[in-house]
Amino acid sequence: MSAISGPPLSSSDTKFDSGTGWPSFYAPVDPEHVIEITDTSIPFMPRVEVVDRKSGAHLGHVFDDGPRPTGKRYCINAAALKVM
């Protein structure tokens, strides 16, 4: 759940060990709770930023190297999560 605005962001059902050290999930609980924005702040490494839809707070980034069924790896900052 979002530590800032409260809606659920991820589930232990979609959590996996990505080997990155970041909490990683292959899907959000509800795509309506997050917004994905192209992030070109590092010119040689474009990425997709994940923000909280309600507050606009930065949550992390999503990459296309995750497991099935989505192939996505949502790397979410632990400080942005409230574990329930």
Secondary structure, 3 states (H helix, E strand, C coil): CECCCCCCCCCHHHEECCCCCCCEECCCCCHHHEEEEEECCCCCCCEEEEEECCCCCEEEEEECCCCCCCCCEEEECHHHECCC
